[in-house]
Amino acid sequence: MTLSETILGETLRIFRAEGIEANAEEDLIRKLDIRKSTYHELFRSKADLVKRVTLFDIAKQKEEQRLLLATASNPVEEIMLLLRNGIAQMQTINPLFISDMQQHYPEAWALTLDYLSNYSQHLNTEILNRGILQGYFRRDINLQLVTKIILEQFFMMINPLIFPPAKYSLPEVFRSIYLYYVRGICTEQGGKMAEEYFAKNNL
């Protein structure tokens, strides 16, 4: 990794653990253990840093998803793996990371929304379409609508105001939402695979 990538990776770790606004630029420079001159050579401002960290995070997530999907044996499992990976990612993030970005860094937040609404939705559409052609998903589903619903269900599931962690088990919420929804858009063959996936992974 280059020096820039190392700094971006460590900054991402700090942001995800503490939120973005928890540290001023001076605090970040100290925690990153770099010279002030090095920081300002690499980043024009904190907003520029946040934007670069966001792009680094998106590229990292895309590569992780590519490697993850390579392990799947069918489109039903691909959808499940993406959802589980998304939940695992969200469980490691301080909610302040997202709210700070929404409130103070609109350019970075726009990049995040574009990634979710376009790249992620397109990826899910491609998987579902392949699953239809292979006989796992029903041919009469509205691909655009179904992928939108899957994405919105994900946001709903990870929202602590809707499902407080102290009251609801995330794996149980996951099962209650996705086992029945995914099974509903599956053919008989695909539905059996969805049930086998949940059983195999103790979900």
N, C-alpha and C positions, 0 to 999 in steps of 0.2 A: 504493500500500500504506500502511496505517496504521503508526504507530510500533511497535505491538505485533506486527504481522505481519512487519515488517522485522527486529525482534529475534528473533522465532521462527525466521525463515528463516536468519538468520546463526547462531543457536545450533544449529539442525539441521545446518548445514554443519560446525560445529566438532565436534559429537557424532559425525557420520558419519566424520569424518577422524581423530579422536583417541580416541573412546570417551567415555562420560559421566563416568566417575570420574577422568579425567585432569586435570580442572579443578575446583577448589573454586569456590564461589559468587563469592568475591573475584576469582579468576582470570577467571571469565566476565565479570564486570562490567567488568574492565579490558579484556578482548579485545573486548567489545561496545562499548566506549567510551561508556558511559552512566553517569549518576550512580547512586550506591548507593540514593538515595531513589526514583529512577525504577524501579529494579529491584524494590524492595520494594513499591512501589505496584502493580506489575503482577503480581508472583508472591508467593504466601504462603511458599513454601519451594522448595528445589531439586526436591523431588518434584513440586510443583505445576508448576514449569517443565517438567520432563520429560514430565509428562502433557499439558501444553498443546502442547509441541513434537511429541509423538506424534500428537495430533489434527490439528495443522497438516500434518504429513507425510502422514497418511492422506488428508486432503482434497486435498492436492496430487497424490498418486498417482492418486486417483479422476479428477481433472480431466485429468491426462496420459493416462490410459487412455481416457477418453471421446474425446479428440482423436485418439488413435492409432487407435482402432477405426473412427473416421469415415473413415480412409484405406483400410480393407480392402475388398476386392471380394467376399469370400465368408466364411462362417463358419470354413472351414479356415484361411484366412489370419488371421482374428481370433485364433484360438487360438495360432497361431504368433507373432503380434505380441505378445500378452500374455506369452508365455513368454520371448521374446527381451528384452522390456522389463524383465521381472523379473530376468533374469540380468544385464543391463546395470546395473540398480540395485544389485544385490548386489556387483558387482565394484568399486563405488565406496565401499563401506562397510567400515570397520575392524571386524573381528570383535568387538573389545571393545565396540562400540556395542550389539550384540545381547546379549553375555554380561553386560555391566553392567546392562542393563535387566532381564534374567531374574533376576539375583541381588539387585538392590537396589531395583528399582522395579516391584513386582508389579502395581500398578494400570495403569501404562503398558503392561506386557507383556500384560496381559489384554486391553487395547484392541487391541493388535497381533494377538493370536491371534484375537480376534473378527473383525477385519477380514479376516484370511486364511481363517479357517474358515467364516465366514458370507458376507461380501460377495463375496470372490474366488470362493469355491466356487459361490455363487448365480449370479455373472456367467458363469462357465464352463458351468454347467448350462443357463443361458438360451441361450448361443451354441450348445452342442451340440444342444439341443432344436430350435432354429431350423434347424440344419444337417441334422437328421434329416428335418424337414418338407420341406426343399428338396432332399433326396436325396443329401447329401454324406456323412452318417454313417449307419451301419447302424441299422435299426429295432429290432434285438434287444439293443442294449447297455443295461446297467443304468446310467442316468444318474448316480445318486447315487454308485455305486461307481466309475465311470469318472472323475468329477470328483475324488473323493478320491484315486484312484491318481495322477492328473496332478499334484495338489498335493504328494503325498508324494514323487513322483519328482523334483519341483523341489527340495524340501528335500534329498533325497539327492544330487542333482547338485551343489549349491552347498556341500555339506559337505566341507571340506578334509581331514577325516580319512578320508573314503571315496575322494575323488578329489583327491589332493594336486596343486596347480597345477604343481609342478615336474615331475610325472610324467605328468599327463594334460592334454591340450588341452581347454579348456572347450567350444569349438565342436564338437570331435569327440565329446565326451561327449554334448552336446546332440543331435547328429545320431544317435548310436547309440541313445539312449533314445527320442527323440521321432519321428524319421522312421519307425521301425518300429512304434512303439506307435500313433501317430496314423494311420498307413497301415492298421494292423490294425483300427481301429474305423471306418474309412471304407468307403464303397461304392467300386466301381471308379472312378466319376467323381471322388469326393473324394480317393481315393488318388493319382490322377494329378495333382490340384491340389497335394497335399502334396509330391509329388516335384518338381513344377515350382517350388514355393516354395523348396525347399532348393537346387535347381539355380540359380535366379535370384539367390539371395542368397549363393551360394558357401559353403553350409553342409555 
